[in-house]
Amino acid sequence: MSKTLVAFVVMMSAVMAKAALPEFTDLIEKNAPAVVKITTSKTVTAQASPFGQLSPEQQRQLPPWFPQPSPQERHAQSMGSGFLISSDGYILTNNHVVENADEVTVRLHDKREFIAKEIGSDPLSDLALLKIEAEDLPKLTFAKADSLKVGQWVLAIGSPFGLDYSASAGIVSAMGRSIASNKSQYIPFIQTDVAINPGNSGGPLFNMDGEVVGINSQIYSRSGGSNGLSFSIPSEVAEDVVAQLMNDGRVERGWLGVMISGVDRDLAISFGLKKPIGALVNDVEPDSPADQAGLKPSDVIIAFDGEEVSDDGMLPQMVGRVAPGTEVELTIMRSGEKQTVDVTLGERESEQDSERKGKRNGASGADRLGLKLDEIDDRYRERWNLDGGVLVRQVEPNSPAAATGLRPGDVIVQLGYEEVSDLSDYDALEAEMPEDKLLPIRFYRRGQSLIRTIKIEAE
């Protein structure tokens, strides 16, 4: 091969490589001024022990005349990102960035700082709307996330680990990703391999036209840092939430009232389905829209208002984006036959409403086992011949309960070596559970009594 030919091949390879890589400089320079750094401060209470770093079990073994730990307050700070969506100071960020904050400080690209007011928040979409008193600010515009395709380039700007206006790029890895979290069940996430780290939360995800297609929200990581699995809230979800927060200060979602699980190949065959699709109804909440429409356990919901329910993760997203009071048509498989059922959706209770009604166990509503519970009603007592127990409403991901295999709809009747008759019994037993010790837990699932072991890991 001649030197001329070699030089030509090398030159063409360099040109092709350059053409294949996107140019981000103009996009960053144009849009970075509308990205903000958010710092929050809050008061947290910790137990100050006169015994040093004794475990709770060791402290319980001390004589009663020893001095007891006393609560002490301290101020904690955390950081995140956000971006301006209007020239008069409206800012969008993640709810978890500002949740329970005493004060929220916003720092602009020009180094000015403002105390922000929270207009509204929505824990179920992990979005919060803030406002600062300023005018003539740069702002970002939204584009439809559903126009994205797997393999397209995207860019994030934020403040990872407090490092202002850091940019990172990657590609779209998947669309419509469901994450096994009760607080994320209404979001069809955009999955990317963009480097997202603590502090990026709430920042924008851009397409190559410099438009916002997502809000960076979560990562999957064993170390706490970027691992190439990042998840962003689609812009369509964000725009809908922003509009409702601006108009009403709260977000309404449709509610069906079923507990569901996926359909595997064997179940699909048994239900007369050609392929494993749909959401299997495990239980129906009493007096819920589903109950009033006649849905039953073992029904498989295969379409929602004419749109196929490809898996159980899709159904909450479909229901949640429809306004309460809307009548929808469900296509179901029942006893091997396809049927349609009309349902008028109710309104899903918000996290804030639940807390105002006295829901249990702090801000998250979950206890140390990762459970949200309710009392059982007469329907459960009669169906499974139970004298007592507590109903599992939600299971937090990566919790002891999740590791044990507990699911929504299970009824716990024994914790440790004691019977559970109601929530008071459960609360007392859960509070006394030692760390790092396996204990039996007995529960009913669709009438079948099961016994597993459960353990609270020491921090």
MARLO-253961 format. One record per residue (C-alpha): residue number from 0; x, y, z; residue in one letter. Coordinates in Angstrom, 2 decimals, m for minus. Example, Ala and Ser with C-alpha at 12.3 -4.5 7.8 and 13.67 -1.06 7.14 Angstrom:
! residues 2
[node 0,[12.30,m4.50,7.80],'A']
[node 1,[13.67,m1.06,7.14],'S']
//
This chain:
! residues 459
[node 0,[0.00,0.00,0.00],'M']
[node 1,[1.47,3.38,m1.01],'S']
[node 2,[2.16,6.17,1.48],'K']
[node 3,[m0.41,8.34,m0.30],'T']
[node 4,[m3.13,5.73,0.15],'L']
[node 5,[m2.24,5.21,3.82],'V']
[node 6,[m2.37,8.96,4.46],'A']
[node 7,[m5.76,9.16,2.72],'F']
[node 8,[m7.19,6.30,4.80],'V']
[node 9,[m5.93,7.88,8.05],'V']
[node 10,[m7.35,11.27,7.08],'M']
[node 11,[m10.76,9.82,6.17],'M']
[node 12,[m10.88,7.83,9.41],'S']
[node 13,[m10.24,11.00,11.41],'A']
[node 14,[m12.93,12.89,9.49],'V']
[node 15,[m15.47,10.08,9.99],'M']
[node 16,[m14.67,9.84,13.70],'A']
[node 17,[m15.10,13.59,14.10],'K']
[node 18,[m18.40,13.52,12.21],'A']
[node 19,[m19.70,10.68,14.41],'A']
[node 20,[m19.14,12.58,17.67],'L']
[node 21,[m21.55,15.38,18.60],'P']
[node 22,[m20.41,18.89,19.45],'E']
[node 23,[m21.69,20.00,22.86],'F']
[node 24,[m19.91,23.35,23.31],'T']
[node 25,[m22.61,25.63,21.91],'D']
[node 26,[m25.36,23.70,23.69],'L']
[node 27,[m23.62,24.09,27.05],'I']
[node 28,[m22.76,27.77,26.59],'E']
[node 29,[m26.33,28.59,25.60],'K']
[node 30,[m28.15,26.65,28.32],'N']
[node 31,[m25.87,26.56,31.38],'A']
[node 32,[m26.96,30.06,32.55],'P']
[node 33,[m30.49,28.73,33.18],'A']
[node 34,[m29.27,25.88,35.41],'V']
[node 35,[m29.14,26.61,39.15],'V']
[node 36,[m27.44,25.15,42.20],'K']
[node 37,[m29.73,24.43,45.15],'I']
[node 38,[m28.59,24.25,48.77],'T']
[node 39,[m31.00,23.24,51.52],'T']
[node 40,[m30.72,23.35,55.28],'S']
[node 41,[m32.87,21.52,57.77],'K']
[node 42,[m32.92,20.71,61.45],'T']
[node 43,[m32.48,17.05,62.31],'V']
[node 44,[m32.78,15.42,65.71],'T']
[node 45,[m30.35,12.76,66.86],'A']
[node 46,[m30.12,10.83,70.09],'Q']
[node 47,[m27.01,11.84,72.02],'A']
[node 48,[m25.95,8.85,74.10],'S']
[node 49,[m23.75,9.17,77.20],'P']
[node 50,[m22.51,5.64,76.44],'F']
[node 51,[m20.73,6.42,73.19],'G']
[node 52,[m21.31,4.14,70.22],'Q']
[node 53,[m23.29,1.42,71.95],'L']
[node 54,[m25.76,m0.48,69.82],'S']
[node 55,[m29.49,m0.21,70.64],'P']
[node 56,[m29.38,m3.80,71.93],'E']
[node 57,[m26.48,m2.98,74.29],'Q']
[node 58,[m28.28,0.14,75.52],'Q']
[node 59,[m31.42,m1.89,76.28],'R']
[node 60,[m29.35,m4.18,78.52],'Q']
[node 61,[m28.16,m1.31,80.73],'L']
[node 62,[m29.80,m0.87,84.17],'P']
[node 63,[m32.80,1.50,84.25],'P']
[node 64,[m31.01,3.94,86.58],'W']
[node 65,[m28.41,4.73,83.89],'F']
[node 66,[m28.98,8.12,82.19],'P']
[node 67,[m30.99,7.83,78.99],'Q']
[node 68,[m30.03,9.26,75.60],'P']
[node 69,[m31.33,12.78,75.06],'S']
[node 70,[m32.38,14.25,71.72],'P']
[node 71,[m30.08,16.87,70.21],'Q']
[node 72,[m30.83,19.10,67.25],'E']
[node 73,[m28.32,19.92,64.55],'R']
[node 74,[m28.42,21.64,61.18],'H']
[node 75,[m27.78,19.54,58.08],'A']
[node 76,[m27.11,20.79,54.56],'Q']
[node 77,[m27.59,19.08,51.23],'S']
[node 78,[m27.17,20.11,47.61],'M']
[node 79,[m28.87,19.53,44.32],'G']
[node 80,[m29.65,21.12,40.99],'S']
[node 81,[m32.59,22.74,39.24],'G']
[node 82,[m33.37,24.93,36.26],'F']
[node 83,[m35.35,28.03,35.39],'L']
[node 84,[m38.53,27.47,33.41],'I']
[node 85,[m39.65,31.12,33.31],'S']
[node 86,[m37.94,34.50,33.13],'S']
[node 87,[m39.64,35.61,36.36],'D']
[node 88,[m38.04,32.99,38.59],'G']
[node 89,[m39.95,29.70,38.52],'Y']
[node 90,[m37.56,26.78,39.06],'I']
[node 91,[m38.10,23.05,38.65],'L']
[node 92,[m36.18,20.51,40.72],'T']
[node 93,[m36.62,17.13,42.41],'N']
[node 94,[m38.87,16.84,45.44],'N']
[node 95,[m36.22,14.84,47.28],'H']
[node 96,[m33.78,17.76,46.90],'V']
[node 97,[m35.97,20.16,48.91],'V']
[node 98,[m38.18,17.80,50.94],'E']
[node 99,[m38.54,18.84,54.62],'N']
[node 100,[m36.07,21.72,54.15],'A']
[node 101,[m36.21,24.67,56.54],'D']
[node 102,[m34.59,26.94,53.96],'E']
[node 103,[m33.82,26.60,50.25],'V']
[node 104,[m31.09,28.75,48.69],'T']
[node 105,[m30.77,29.08,44.91],'V']
[node 106,[m27.51,30.16,43.32],'R']
[node 107,[m27.64,31.44,39.75],'L']
[node 108,[m24.98,31.18,37.08],'H']
[node 109,[m24.01,34.83,37.71],'D']
[node 110,[m23.32,33.96,41.41],'K']
[node 111,[m26.39,35.76,42.78],'R']
[node 112,[m28.18,33.90,45.58],'E']
[node 113,[m31.87,33.92,46.50],'F']
[node 114,[m34.02,32.32,49.18],'I']
[node 115,[m36.61,30.28,47.28],'A']
[node 116,[m40.27,29.78,48.10],'K']
[node 117,[m41.81,26.37,47.47],'E']
[node 118,[m44.90,26.71,45.28],'I']
[node 119,[m45.76,23.03,45.47],'G']
[node 120,[m44.32,19.55,45.41],'S']
[node 121,[m45.33,16.09,44.24],'D']
[node 122,[m43.50,13.20,45.93],'P']
[node 123,[m44.99,10.62,43.55],'L']
[node 124,[m43.28,12.22,40.54],'S']
[node 125,[m40.35,13.46,42.65],'D']
[node 126,[m40.85,17.01,41.39],'L']
[node 127,[m41.01,20.36,43.19],'A']
[node 128,[m41.70,23.87,41.91],'L']
[node 129,[m39.82,26.80,43.47],'L']
[node 130,[m39.98,30.58,42.97],'K']
[node 131,[m37.37,33.30,43.45],'I']
[node 132,[m38.01,37.03,43.24],'E']
[node 133,[m36.08,38.07,40.14],'A']
[node 134,[m36.79,39.23,36.59],'E']
[node 135,[m35.31,38.88,33.10],'D']
[node 136,[m33.77,35.51,33.83],'L']
[node 137,[m32.65,32.96,31.23],'P']
[node 138,[m34.99,30.00,30.91],'K']
[node 139,[m35.11,26.57,29.34],'L']
[node 140,[m37.77,25.10,27.08],'T']
[node 141,[m39.22,21.59,27.03],'F']
[node 142,[m39.37,19.14,24.14],'A']
[node 143,[m41.35,15.91,23.99],'K']
[node 144,[m39.39,13.06,25.51],'A']
[node 145,[m41.35,10.50,23.53],'D']
[node 146,[m39.51,11.68,20.42],'S']
[node 147,[m36.26,10.28,21.85],'L']
[node 148,[m34.90,7.04,20.47],'K']
[node 149,[m32.53,4.57,22.07],'V']
[node 150,[m28.98,5.44,21.02],'G']
[node 151,[m29.50,9.20,20.70],'Q']
[node 152,[m27.10,11.53,22.48],'W']
[node 153,[m28.24,13.48,25.55],'V']
[node 154,[m26.48,15.90,27.91],'L']
[node 155,[m26.85,16.71,31.61],'A']
[node 156,[m25.79,19.88,33.43],'I']
[node 157,[m25.79,20.10,37.21],'G']
[node 158,[m23.77,20.33,40.40],'S']
[node 159,[m22.49,16.84,41.22],'P']
[node 160,[m20.88,16.82,44.66],'F']
[node 161,[m21.39,20.61,44.69],'G']
[node 162,[m19.22,21.20,41.60],'L']
[node 163,[m21.24,23.90,39.82],'D']
[node 164,[m22.22,23.63,36.17],'Y']
[node 165,[m20.63,20.28,35.41],'S']
[node 166,[m21.66,18.77,32.09],'A']
[node 167,[m21.78,15.08,31.21],'S']
[node 168,[m23.02,13.32,28.10],'A']
[node 169,[m24.18,9.88,27.07],'G']
[node 170,[m26.84,8.06,25.12],'I']
[node 171,[m30.40,7.00,25.75],'V']
[node 172,[m30.25,3.39,26.95],'S']
[node 173,[m33.98,2.64,27.24],'A']
[node 174,[m37.35,4.40,27.27],'M']
[node 175,[m40.37,3.88,29.50],'G']
[node 176,[m38.37,2.14,32.19],'R']
[node 177,[m40.31,1.11,35.30],'S']
[node 178,[m38.50,1.11,38.63],'I']
[node 179,[m39.62,m1.11,41.51],'A']
[node 180,[m40.44,1.68,43.90],'S']
[node 181,[m43.80,2.70,45.30],'N']
[node 182,[m42.91,6.36,44.85],'K']
[node 183,[m41.80,5.84,41.24],'S']
[node 184,[m44.60,3.66,39.93],'Q']
[node 185,[m46.22,6.53,37.99],'Y']
[node 186,[m43.08,7.48,36.03],'I']
[node 187,[m41.95,5.93,32.71],'P']
[node 188,[m38.27,6.82,33.20],'F']
[node 189,[m35.71,7.63,30.53],'I']
[node 190,[m32.68,5.43,31.19],'Q']
[node 191,[m29.29,6.78,30.07],'T']
[node 192,[m25.61,6.10,30.64],'D']
[node 193,[m24.94,9.78,31.41],'V']
[node 194,[m22.69,10.22,34.47],'A']
[node 195,[m25.15,11.33,37.16],'I']
[node 196,[m23.89,11.72,40.73],'N']
[node 197,[m25.22,13.11,44.03],'P']
[node 198,[m25.89,16.79,43.41],'G']
[node 199,[m27.09,16.26,39.83],'N']
[node 200,[m30.62,15.53,41.07],'S']
[node 201,[m33.14,18.02,39.74],'G']
[node 202,[m30.97,19.17,36.85],'G']
[node 203,[m32.01,19.09,33.19],'P']
[node 204,[m31.39,16.39,30.59],'L']
[node 205,[m31.05,17.96,27.12],'F']
[node 206,[m31.51,16.66,23.62],'N']
[node 207,[m29.06,17.80,20.96],'M']
[node 208,[m31.26,20.81,20.16],'D']
[node 209,[m30.73,22.17,23.67],'G']
[node 210,[m34.27,21.39,24.80],'E']
[node 211,[m35.15,19.74,28.11],'V']
[node 212,[m36.39,16.19,27.64],'V']
[node 213,[m35.96,15.00,31.22],'G']
[node 214,[m35.21,15.85,34.83],'I']
[node 215,[m32.37,13.82,36.32],'N']
[node 216,[m33.74,11.97,39.32],'S']
[node 217,[m32.18,8.63,40.22],'Q']
[node 218,[m29.18,6.41,39.70],'I']
[node 219,[m28.63,2.72,40.22],'Y']
[node 220,[m25.38,2.29,42.10],'S']
[node 221,[m23.87,0.09,44.78],'R']
[node 222,[m21.23,2.72,45.60],'S']
[node 223,[m23.38,5.85,45.60],'G']
[node 224,[m21.65,7.22,42.50],'G']
[node 225,[m22.29,6.95,38.77],'S']
[node 226,[m22.43,3.42,37.44],'N']
[node 227,[m23.80,4.06,33.95],'G']
[node 228,[m27.42,3.58,35.00],'L']
[node 229,[m29.19,6.92,35.32],'S']
[node 230,[m32.91,7.65,35.27],'F']
[node 231,[m34.67,10.87,34.27],'S']
[node 232,[m38.29,11.95,34.58],'I']
[node 233,[m39.75,12.56,31.09],'P']
[node 234,[m40.58,16.13,30.14],'S']
[node 235,[m44.25,15.25,29.51],'E']
[node 236,[m44.63,14.21,33.14],'V']
[node 237,[m42.83,17.35,34.31],'A']
[node 238,[m44.95,19.73,32.23],'E']
[node 239,[m48.18,18.18,33.51],'D']
[node 240,[m47.02,18.35,37.13],'V']
[node 241,[m45.82,21.96,36.75],'V']
[node 242,[m49.15,23.04,35.27],'A']
[node 243,[m51.10,21.46,38.15],'Q']
[node 244,[m48.78,22.85,40.83],'L']
[node 245,[m49.02,26.35,39.36],'M']
[node 246,[m52.81,26.22,39.09],'N']
[node 247,[m53.78,24.22,42.18],'D']
[node 248,[m50.66,23.71,44.28],'G']
[node 249,[m51.23,19.95,44.15],'R']
[node 250,[m51.36,17.08,41.65],'V']
[node 251,[m54.39,14.89,40.97],'E']
[node 252,[m54.07,11.31,39.74],'R']
[node 253,[m56.54,8.65,38.81],'G']
[node 254,[m56.99,5.72,41.19],'W']
[node 255,[m58.22,2.23,40.37],'L']
[node 256,[m57.77,0.36,43.66],'G']
[node 257,[m56.14,m2.94,42.72],'V']
[node 258,[m53.04,m4.76,43.88],'M']
[node 259,[m51.27,m6.26,40.89],'I']
[node 260,[m48.32,m8.36,39.80],'S']
[node 261,[m46.79,m9.47,36.52],'G']
[node 262,[m47.84,m12.30,34.22],'V']
[node 263,[m45.19,m14.89,33.36],'D']
[node 264,[m45.32,m17.45,30.56],'R']
[node 265,[m47.01,m20.17,32.60],'D']
[node 266,[m49.65,m17.78,33.94],'L']
[node 267,[m50.29,m16.48,30.43],'A']
[node 268,[m50.99,m20.01,29.22],'I']
[node 269,[m53.31,m20.71,32.15],'S']
[node 270,[m55.26,m17.49,31.52],'F']
[node 271,[m55.61,m18.16,27.80],'G']
[node 272,[m53.19,m15.43,26.69],'L']
[node 273,[m51.01,m15.85,23.61],'K']
[node 274,[m48.11,m14.04,25.27],'K']
[node 275,[m47.24,m12.85,28.81],'P']
[node 276,[m48.79,m9.38,28.94],'I']
[node 277,[m51.03,m7.47,31.30],'G']
[node 278,[m51.37,m6.91,35.03],'A']
[node 279,[m52.67,m9.73,37.22],'L']
[node 280,[m55.13,m8.54,39.87],'V']
[node 281,[m54.08,m10.05,43.20],'N']
[node 282,[m56.60,m8.16,45.29],'D']
[node 283,[m59.23,m5.43,45.04],'V']
[node 284,[m59.58,m2.73,47.67],'E']
[node 285,[m63.07,m2.58,49.20],'P']
[node 286,[m65.29,0.23,47.88],'D']
[node 287,[m62.63,1.24,45.34],'S']
[node 288,[m63.47,2.08,41.71],'P']
[node 289,[m62.27,m1.40,40.74],'A']
[node 290,[m64.51,m3.00,43.38],'D']
[node 291,[m67.52,m0.97,42.25],'Q']
[node 292,[m66.87,m1.96,38.62],'A']
[node 293,[m66.77,m5.66,39.52],'G']
[node 294,[m63.08,m6.45,39.08],'L']
[node 295,[m62.00,m9.61,40.89],'K']
[node 296,[m58.77,m11.30,41.98],'P']
[node 297,[m57.30,m13.40,39.13],'S']
[node 298,[m58.57,m10.98,36.47],'D']
[node 299,[m55.80,m9.96,34.07],'V']
[node 300,[m56.01,m6.38,32.80],'I']
[node 301,[m54.63,m6.49,29.25],'I']
[node 302,[m55.74,m3.09,27.89],'A']
[node 303,[m56.51,0.34,29.34],'F']
[node 304,[m58.82,2.49,27.22],'D']
[node 305,[m57.73,0.62,24.10],'G']
[node 306,[m53.98,0.74,24.83],'E']
[node 307,[m52.24,m2.56,25.52],'E']
[node 308,[m50.92,m3.08,29.04],'V']
[node 309,[m47.63,m4.75,28.16],'S']
[node 310,[m46.67,m5.44,31.78],'D']
[node 311,[m47.76,m4.66,35.32],'D']
[node 312,[m45.44,m1.64,35.51],'G']
[node 313,[m47.43,0.15,32.80],'M']
[node 314,[m50.82,0.07,34.51],'L']
[node 315,[m50.09,2.54,37.36],'P']
[node 316,[m48.60,4.96,34.81],'Q']
[node 317,[m51.69,4.71,32.61],'M']
[node 318,[m54.10,5.17,35.51],'V']
[node 319,[m52.08,7.97,37.08],'G']
[node 320,[m52.09,10.19,34.01],'R']
[node 321,[m55.90,10.19,33.76],'V']
[node 322,[m57.95,12.73,35.72],'A']
[node 323,[m60.15,11.47,38.57],'P']
[node 324,[m63.79,11.08,37.55],'G']
[node 325,[m62.91,9.89,34.04],'T']
[node 326,[m64.64,6.76,32.78],'E']
[node 327,[m62.25,4.31,31.12],'V']
[node 328,[m62.67,0.93,29.49],'E']
[node 329,[m60.60,m1.98,30.76],'L']
[node 330,[m60.10,m5.11,28.71],'T']
[node 331,[m59.61,m8.11,30.95],'I']
[node 332,[m59.16,m11.86,30.74],'M']
[node 333,[m61.45,m13.71,33.15],'R']
[node 334,[m61.75,m17.49,33.22],'S']
[node 335,[m60.07,m17.68,29.82],'G']
[node 336,[m62.48,m15.23,28.17],'E']
[node 337,[m61.87,m11.65,27.07],'K']
[node 338,[m64.28,m9.09,28.57],'Q']
[node 339,[m64.56,m5.32,28.85],'T']
[node 340,[m65.34,m3.41,32.04],'V']
[node 341,[m66.14,0.30,32.38],'D']
[node 342,[m64.57,1.97,35.41],'V']
[node 343,[m64.90,5.53,36.70],'T']
[node 344,[m61.54,6.36,38.25],'L']
[node 345,[m61.31,7.80,41.73],'G']
[node 346,[m58.62,10.14,43.02],'E']
[node 347,[m55.40,8.74,44.39],'R']
[node 348,[m54.62,10.13,47.80],'E']
[node 349,[m51.45,12.22,47.77],'S']
[node 350,[m48.54,11.68,50.13],'E']
[node 351,[m49.34,15.00,51.82],'Q']
[node 352,[m52.99,14.05,52.31],'D']
[node 353,[m51.94,10.72,53.81],'S']
[node 354,[m49.71,12.46,56.32],'E']
[node 355,[m52.37,15.00,57.24],'R']
[node 356,[m54.74,12.11,57.93],'K']
[node 357,[m52.31,10.65,60.41],'G']
[node 358,[m50.66,7.97,58.34],'K']
[node 359,[m47.94,6.30,60.21],'R']
[node 360,[m44.22,6.21,60.84],'N']
[node 361,[m42.77,9.57,59.83],'G']
[node 362,[m42.25,11.40,56.57],'A']
[node 363,[m41.80,8.36,54.36],'S']
[node 364,[m44.63,6.47,55.98],'G']
[node 365,[m42.49,3.33,56.13],'A']
[node 366,[m41.14,1.64,59.27],'D']
[node 367,[m37.73,0.03,59.82],'R']
[node 368,[m38.83,m3.03,57.87],'L']
[node 369,[m39.85,m0.86,54.91],'G']
[node 370,[m43.59,m1.39,55.28],'L']
[node 371,[m46.66,0.80,55.07],'K']
[node 372,[m49.58,m0.91,56.75],'L']
[node 373,[m53.31,m0.63,57.44],'D']
[node 374,[m55.79,m2.42,59.65],'E']
[node 375,[m57.57,m5.32,57.96],'I']
[node 376,[m61.31,m5.04,57.42],'D']
[node 377,[m64.12,m7.58,57.78],'D']
[node 378,[m63.70,m8.69,54.19],'R']
[node 379,[m60.22,m10.05,54.90],'Y']
[node 380,[m61.33,m11.59,58.21],'R']
[node 381,[m64.15,m13.48,56.53],'E']
[node 382,[m62.29,m14.46,53.38],'R']
[node 383,[m59.31,m16.02,55.17],'W']
[node 384,[m60.95,m16.74,58.54],'N']
[node 385,[m58.61,m14.37,60.40],'L']
[node 386,[m58.95,m13.12,63.94],'D']
[node 387,[m56.52,m10.27,63.35],'G']
[node 388,[m53.50,m9.02,61.45],'G']
[node 389,[m52.28,m5.99,59.52],'V']
[node 390,[m52.51,m5.39,55.77],'L']
[node 391,[m49.38,m4.59,53.75],'V']
[node 392,[m50.11,m1.57,51.57],'R']
[node 393,[m46.62,m0.78,50.28],'Q']
[node 394,[m43.14,m2.29,50.44],'V']
[node 395,[m40.12,m0.02,50.10],'E']
[node 396,[m37.46,m1.29,47.65],'P']
[node 397,[m34.18,m2.60,49.10],'N']
[node 398,[m35.82,m2.93,52.53],'S']
[node 399,[m35.83,m5.91,54.91],'P']
[node 400,[m39.45,m6.56,53.91],'A']
[node 401,[m38.53,m6.56,50.21],'A']
[node 402,[m35.64,m8.96,50.88],'A']
[node 403,[m38.05,m11.28,52.69],'T']
[node 404,[m40.43,m11.24,49.73],'G']
[node 405,[m43.39,m9.44,51.30],'L']
[node 406,[m45.83,m7.90,48.82],'R']
[node 407,[m48.76,m5.48,48.90],'P']
[node 408,[m51.88,m7.43,49.83],'G']
[node 409,[m50.14,m9.74,52.29],'D']
[node 410,[m51.61,m9.87,55.81],'V']
[node 411,[m49.06,m10.15,58.64],'I']
[node 412,[m50.33,m12.21,61.59],'V']
[node 413,[m47.10,m12.89,63.48],'Q']
[node 414,[m43.86,m10.93,63.99],'L']
[node 415,[m41.08,m12.63,65.88],'G']
[node 416,[m42.72,m15.04,68.29],'Y']
[node 417,[m45.82,m12.94,69.01],'E']
[node 418,[m49.21,m12.77,67.32],'E']
[node 419,[m50.18,m9.53,65.54],'V']
[node 420,[m53.83,m8.64,66.00],'S']
[node 421,[m53.75,m4.96,64.94],'D']
[node 422,[m51.47,m2.01,64.20],'L']
[node 423,[m50.82,m1.34,67.89],'S']
[node 424,[m49.48,m4.88,68.34],'D']
[node 425,[m47.34,m4.58,65.24],'Y']
[node 426,[m45.90,m1.18,66.22],'D']
[node 427,[m44.89,m2.44,69.65],'A']
[node 428,[m43.26,m5.59,68.25],'L']
[node 429,[m41.49,m3.77,65.43],'E']
[node 430,[m40.08,m1.19,67.86],'A']
[node 431,[m38.58,m3.97,70.00],'E']
[node 432,[m36.96,m5.85,67.11],'M']
[node 433,[m33.19,m6.11,67.63],'P']
[node 434,[m30.81,m5.46,64.78],'E']
[node 435,[m28.91,m8.20,62.96],'D']
[node 436,[m31.12,m10.99,64.30],'K']
[node 437,[m33.27,m13.23,62.12],'L']
[node 438,[m36.84,m13.51,63.36],'L']
[node 439,[m39.80,m15.42,61.93],'P']
[node 440,[m42.64,m13.55,60.27],'I']
[node 441,[m45.91,m15.25,59.34],'R']
[node 442,[m48.34,m13.81,56.85],'F']
[node 443,[m51.23,m14.76,54.58],'Y']
[node 444,[m51.04,m14.40,50.82],'R']
[node 445,[m54.26,m15.07,48.91],'R']
[node 446,[m55.42,m17.36,51.70],'G']
[node 447,[m52.17,m19.30,52.03],'Q']
[node 448,[m50.22,m19.10,55.30],'S']
[node 449,[m46.49,m18.48,54.73],'L']
[node 450,[m43.58,m18.24,57.16],'I']
[node 451,[m40.33,m16.46,56.32],'R']
[node 452,[m37.48,m14.86,58.26],'T']
[node 453,[m36.74,m11.14,58.44],'I']
[node 454,[m33.84,m9.11,59.80],'K']
[node 455,[m33.08,m5.42,60.37],'I']
[node 456,[m29.51,m4.74,59.28],'E']
[node 457,[m27.39,m2.71,61.70],'A']
[node 458,[m26.40,0.68,60.31],'E']
//
